[in-house]
Amino acid sequence: MPINSKRDPLASKISGDTYLGFDFGNKKIGVAVGQTQTATASPLLTLRSYNQVPNWDGISKLIKEWQPVGLVVGISKQNDGSDNVITPRMLKFCRQLEGRYQLPVYQQDEALTTFEAKQLLFDEVNVNASKLWEVQDQLAAQLILQSWLNEPTRISKC
C-alpha cells in the first residue's frame, strides 16, 4: 500500500520534538504524529501488515519523513494489569522498532482506545462501517500518542 501522507507545511516551523505513535494490531497498525511544543497528536494513516508482519517499508518511510525523536506504542493489558493474548506481540514490536531505528520507544496504556475511536467515529461523526474499518486504528494511535503527550512524566520505555 503506498503511503500518501502529506507533511503538514507548518510542522517544520514548530520547534518541539516530534514523536510517532502506533496502535499495533496483527492486521493493521495505526500511526499518528505529535509534537511536544503543541502537545497535540494527529492521525496519519493505517498500515496493513502482511501475514502478521508489520509493514517495515511503510514505517521506514514515515521515520524518514517525520524524523521523530521517539516512538510511542500502545500496550494492551487485562483489567488486572496482566498480559492479554496480544501483549507479547506488542512488546516484540517495541523491541523491533527500537532495534531497527535506534530510537527510544515508549509504552502507553491503550486501554479501550480502539473502542473509543470507533465510538467517536461512528456515533459523533457518523462514519460508515467500511470507512470506520479504514481509519479507526489511526485515530486510536492519535489517542495513544495524545495520552502520552499529556503525561507529566513520560518515562515508560519498552
Phi and psi in degrees as GROMACS dihedral restraints (atoms count N, CA, C in turn):
[ dihedral_restraints ]
;  ai    aj    ak    al  type     phi  dphi    fc
    3     4     5     6     1   -70.7    20    10
    4     5     6     7     1   146.5    20    10
    6     7     8     9     1   -89.0    20    10
    7     8     9    10     1   122.6    20    10
    9    10    11    12     1  -119.5    20    10
   10    11    12    13     1    35.0    20    10
   12    13    14    15     1   -77.0    20    10
   13    14    15    16     1   146.7    20    10
   15    16    17    18     1  -117.3    20    10
   16    17    18    19     1   131.5    20    10
   18    19    20    21     1   -68.4    20    10
   19    20    21    22     1   134.9    20    10
   21    22    23    24     1   -64.3    20    10
   22    23    24    25     1   124.3    20    10
   24    25    26    27     1   -61.9    20    10
   25    26    27    28     1   -23.0    20    10
   27    28    29    30     1   -86.0    20    10
   28    29    30    31     1   -13.1    20    10
   30    31    32    33     1   -59.3    20    10
   31    32    33    34     1   -36.8    20    10
   33    34    35    36     1   -69.5    20    10
   34    35    36    37     1   -17.0    20    10
   36    37    38    39     1   -85.8    20    10
   37    38    39    40     1   -12.5    20    10
   39    40    41    42     1   -85.1    20    10
   40    41    42    43     1   131.0    20    10
   42    43    44    45     1   -91.1    20    10
   43    44    45    46     1    -1.2    20    10
   45    46    47    48     1   -78.0    20    10
   46    47    48    49     1   168.1    20    10
   48    49    50    51     1   -75.9    20    10
   49    50    51    52     1   141.7    20    10
   51    52    53    54     1   -99.1    20    10
   52    53    54    55     1   138.9    20    10
   54    55    56    57     1  -129.5    20    10
   55    56    57    58     1   148.9    20    10
   57    58    59    60     1  -107.5    20    10
   58    59    60    61     1   138.7    20    10
   60    61    62    63     1  -113.8    20    10
   61    62    63    64     1   146.3    20    10
   63    64    65    66     1  -129.5    20    10
   64    65    66    67     1   133.3    20    10
   66    67    68    69     1  -106.3    20    10
   67    68    69    70     1    98.5    20    10
   69    70    71    72     1   -80.3    20    10
   70    71    72    73     1   135.0    20    10
   72    73    74    75     1  -144.0    20    10
   73    74    75    76     1   161.3    20    10
   75    76    77    78     1   -64.7    20    10
   76    77    78    79     1   -31.3    20    10
   78    79    80    81     1  -102.7    20    10
   79    80    81    82     1   -31.8    20    10
   81    82    83    84     1  -141.0    20    10
   82    83    84    85     1   151.6    20    10
   84    85    86    87     1  -129.3    20    10
   85    86    87    88     1   115.7    20    10
   87    88    89    90     1   -80.7    20    10
   88    89    90    91     1   143.7    20    10
   90    91    92    93     1  -129.5    20    10
   91    92    93    94     1   139.7    20    10
   93    94    95    96     1  -134.4    20    10
   94    95    96    97     1   162.6    20    10
   96    97    98    99     1  -127.1    20    10
   97    98    99   100     1   146.3    20    10
   99   100   101   102     1  -152.8    20    10
  100   101   102   103     1   160.4    20    10
  102   103   104   105     1  -126.4    20    10
  103   104   105   106     1   145.4    20    10
  105   106   107   108     1   -73.1    20    10
  106   107   108   109     1   -29.2    20    10
  108   109   110   111     1   -59.7    20    10
  109   110   111   112     1   -45.8    20    10
  111   112   113   114     1   -94.9    20    10
  112   113   114   115     1   -14.3    20    10
  114   115   116   117     1    53.8    20    10
  115   116   117   118     1    40.7    20    10
  117   118   119   120     1  -130.0    20    10
  118   119   120   121     1   149.9    20    10
  120   121   122   123     1  -122.0    20    10
  121   122   123   124     1   149.8    20    10
  123   124   125   126     1  -132.8    20    10
  124   125   126   127     1   143.6    20    10
  126   127   128   129     1   -68.7    20    10
  127   128   129   130     1   144.3    20    10
  129   130   131   132     1  -108.7    20    10
  130   131   132   133     1   -65.8    20    10
  132   133   134   135     1  -166.8    20    10
  133   134   135   136     1   175.2    20    10
  135   136   137   138     1  -119.6    20    10
  136   137   138   139     1   127.7    20    10
  138   139   140   141     1  -101.0    20    10
  139   140   141   142     1   136.5    20    10
  141   142   143   144     1   -83.5    20    10
  142   143   144   145     1   141.3    20    10
  144   145   146   147     1   -95.7    20    10
  145   146   147   148     1   151.3    20    10
  147   148   149   150     1  -116.7    20    10
  148   149   150   151     1   119.0    20    10
  150   151   152   153     1    52.8    20    10
  151   152   153   154     1    42.9    20    10
  153   154   155   156     1    63.0    20    10
  154   155   156   157     1    22.7    20    10
  156   157   158   159     1  -108.2    20    10
  157   158   159   160     1   125.1    20    10
  159   160   161   162     1   -57.5    20    10
  160   161   162   163     1   152.3    20    10
  162   163   164   165     1   -78.7    20    10
  163   164   165   166     1    83.1    20    10
  165   166   167   168     1   -64.9    20    10
  166   167   168   169     1   -33.2    20    10
  168   169   170   171     1   -62.9    20    10
  169   170   171   172     1   -44.5    20    10
  171   172   173   174     1   -63.3    20    10
  172   173   174   175     1   -42.3    20    10
  174   175   176   177     1   -65.5    20    10
  175   176   177   178     1   -41.6    20    10
  177   178   179   180     1   -60.5    20    10
  178   179   180   181     1   -41.4    20    10
  180   181   182   183     1   -62.7    20    10
  181   182   183   184     1   -40.1    20    10
  183   184   185   186     1   -66.8    20    10
  184   185   186   187     1   -41.0    20    10
  186   187   188   189     1   -60.9    20    10
  187   188   189   190     1   -44.4    20    10
  189   190   191   192     1   -65.5    20    10
  190   191   192   193     1   -43.0    20    10
  192   193   194   195     1   -67.3    20    10
  193   194   195   196     1   -48.1    20    10
  195   196   197   198     1   -91.8    20    10
  196   197   198   199     1   -19.5    20    10
  198   199   200   201     1    46.6    20    10
  199   200   201   202     1    58.9    20    10
  201   202   203   204     1   -71.1    20    10
  202   203   204   205     1   156.9    20    10
  204   205   206   207     1   -92.0    20    10
  205   206   207   208     1   -10.6    20    10
  207   208   209   210     1  -167.4    20    10
  208   209   210   211     1   166.9    20    10
  210   211   212   213     1  -126.9    20    10
  211   212   213   214     1   144.4    20    10
  213   214   215   216     1  -124.4    20    10
  214   215   216   217     1   127.0    20    10
  216   217   218   219     1  -119.7    20    10
  217   218   219   220     1   129.8    20    10
  219   220   221   222     1   -72.0    20    10
  220   221   222   223     1   131.5    20    10
  222   223   224   225     1  -117.2    20    10
  223   224   225   226     1   127.0    20    10
  225   226   227   228     1   -96.2    20    10
  226   227   228   229     1   135.1    20    10
  228   229   230   231     1  -133.7    20    10
  229   230   231   232     1   164.6    20    10
  231   232   233   234     1   -70.5    20    10
  232   233   234   235     1   166.1    20    10
  234   235   236   237     1   -59.4    20    10
  235   236   237   238     1   -29.8    20    10
  237   238   239   240     1   -86.0    20    10
  238   239   240   241     1     3.6    20    10
  240   241   242   243     1    92.9    20    10
  241   242   243   244     1    -7.6    20    10
  243   244   245   246     1   -80.0    20    10
  244   245   246   247     1   162.0    20    10
  246   247   248   249     1   -65.0    20    10
  247   248   249   250     1   148.2    20    10
  249   250   251   252     1  -107.0    20    10
  250   251   252   253     1  -169.8    20    10
  252   253   254   255     1   -60.7    20    10
  253   254   255   256     1   -38.1    20    10
  255   256   257   258     1   -92.3    20    10
  256   257   258   259     1   -12.0    20    10
  258   259   260   261     1   -53.7    20    10
  259   260   261   262     1   -46.1    20    10
  261   262   263   264     1   -59.9    20    10
  262   263   264   265     1   -36.1    20    10
  264   265   266   267     1   -69.4    20    10
  265   266   267   268     1   -34.9    20    10
  267   268   269   270     1   -65.0    20    10
  268   269   270   271     1   -43.5    20    10
  270   271   272   273     1   -66.6    20    10
  271   272   273   274     1   -36.3    20    10
  273   274   275   276     1   -62.8    20    10
  274   275   276   277     1   -43.0    20    10
  276   277   278   279     1   -59.0    20    10
  277   278   279   280     1   -41.9    20    10
  279   280   281   282     1   -57.7    20    10
  280   281   282   283     1   -49.5    20    10
  282   283   284   285     1   -62.7    20    10
  283   284   285   286     1   -39.2    20    10
  285   286   287   288     1   -66.0    20    10
  286   287   288   289     1   -42.2    20    10
  288   289   290   291     1   -59.2    20    10
  289   290   291   292     1   -47.7    20    10
  291   292   293   294     1   -62.4    20    10
  292   293   294   295     1   -43.4    20    10
  294   295   296   297     1   -68.3    20    10
  295   296   297   298     1   -40.4    20    10
  297   298   299   300     1   -73.1    20    10
  298   299   300   301     1   -40.1    20    10
  300   301   302   303     1  -111.1    20    10
  301   302   303   304     1    -3.7    20    10
  303   304   305   306     1    52.1    20    10
  304   305   306   307     1    41.7    20    10
  306   307   308   309     1  -120.1    20    10
  307   308   309   310     1   151.1    20    10
  309   310   311   312     1   -66.1    20    10
  310   311   312   313     1   138.2    20    10
  312   313   314   315     1  -119.6    20    10
  313   314   315   316     1   125.2    20    10
  315   316   317   318     1  -110.7    20    10
  316   317   318   319     1   145.3    20    10
  318   319   320   321     1   -93.1    20    10
  319   320   321   322     1   143.4    20    10
  321   322   323   324     1  -137.9    20    10
  322   323   324   325     1   131.2    20    10
  324   325   326   327     1   -57.6    20    10
  325   326   327   328     1   127.0    20    10
  327   328   329   330     1  -107.7    20    10
  328   329   330   331     1    21.4    20    10
  330   331   332   333     1   -47.9    20    10
  331   332   333   334     1   117.9    20    10
  333   334   335   336     1    65.2    20    10
  334   335   336   337     1    15.4    20    10
  336   337   338   339     1   -67.1    20    10
  337   338   339   340     1   -40.4    20    10
  339   340   341   342     1   -66.4    20    10
  340   341   342   343     1   -41.0    20    10
  342   343   344   345     1   -60.7    20    10
  343   344   345   346     1   -45.5    20    10
  345   346   347   348     1   -63.3    20    10
  346   347   348   349     1   -40.8    20    10
  348   349   350   351     1   -61.5    20    10
  349   350   351   352     1   -45.0    20    10
  351   352   353   354     1   -60.6    20    10
  352   353   354   355     1   -43.6    20    10
  354   355   356   357     1   -62.2    20    10
  355   356   357   358     1   -45.4    20    10
  357   358   359   360     1   -60.0    20    10
  358   359   360   361     1   -47.0    20    10
  360   361   362   363     1   -71.0    20    10
  361   362   363   364     1   -44.2    20    10
  363   364   365   366     1   -77.0    20    10
  364   365   366   367     1   -48.6    20    10
  366   367   368   369     1   -80.5    20    10
  367   368   369   370     1   -44.2    20    10
  369   370   371   372     1   -93.3    20    10
  370   371   372   373     1   -30.6    20    10
  372   373   374   375     1  -107.1    20    10
  373   374   375   376     1    -9.1    20    10
  375   376   377   378     1    58.9    20    10
  376   377   378   379     1    42.0    20    10
  378   379   380   381     1   -75.3    20    10
  379   380   381   382     1   136.8    20    10
  381   382   383   384     1   -73.3    20    10
  382   383   384   385     1   166.3    20    10
  384   385   386   387     1   -61.1    20    10
  385   386   387   388     1   -39.9    20    10
  387   388   389   390     1   -70.2    20    10
  388   389   390   391     1   -40.0    20    10
  390   391   392   393     1   -68.4    20    10
  391   392   393   394     1   -37.0    20    10
  393   394   395   396     1   -56.2    20    10
  394   395   396   397     1   -45.3    20    10
  396   397   398   399     1   -60.8    20    10
  397   398   399   400     1   -32.8    20    10
  399   400   401   402     1   -74.5    20    10
  400   401   402   403     1   -35.9    20    10
  402   403   404   405     1  -111.4    20    10
  403   404   405   406     1    -9.8    20    10
  405   406   407   408     1   -61.0    20    10
  406   407   408   409     1   -34.6    20    10
  408   409   410   411     1   -73.2    20    10
  409   410   411   412     1   -36.0    20    10
  411   412   413   414     1   -70.4    20    10
  412   413   414   415     1   -33.4    20    10
  414   415   416   417     1   -69.5    20    10
  415   416   417   418     1   -38.7    20    10
  417   418   419   420     1   -61.9    20    10
  418   419   420   421     1   -40.3    20    10
  420   421   422   423     1   -62.0    20    10
  421   422   423   424     1   -39.3    20    10
  423   424   425   426     1   -62.0    20    10
  424   425   426   427     1   -44.4    20    10
  426   427   428   429     1   -63.3    20    10
  427   428   429   430     1   -39.8    20    10
  429   430   431   432     1   -62.1    20    10
  430   431   432   433     1   -51.4    20    10
  432   433   434   435     1   -65.7    20    10
  433   434   435   436     1   -40.1    20    10
  435   436   437   438     1   -62.5    20    10
  436   437   438   439     1   -41.6    20    10
  438   439   440   441     1   -60.3    20    10
  439   440   441   442     1   -42.3    20    10
  441   442   443   444     1   -65.5    20    10
  442   443   444   445     1   -43.4    20    10
  444   445   446   447     1   -63.9    20    10
  445   446   447   448     1   -30.4    20    10
  447   448   449   450     1   -77.4    20    10
  448   449   450   451     1   -14.3    20    10
  450   451   452   453     1   -72.6    20    10
  451   452   453   454     1   132.0    20    10
  453   454   455   456     1   -64.2    20    10
  454   455   456   457     1   -35.8    20    10
  456   457   458   459     1  -122.6    20    10
  457   458   459   460     1   117.5    20    10
  459   460   461   462     1  -105.3    20    10
  460   461   462   463     1    80.5    20    10
  462   463   464   465     1  -119.8    20    10
  463   464   465   466     1     0.1    20    10
  465   466   467   468     1   -76.3    20    10
  466   467   468   469     1    87.0    20    10
  468   469   470   471     1   -84.9    20    10
  469   470   471   472     1   148.9    20    10
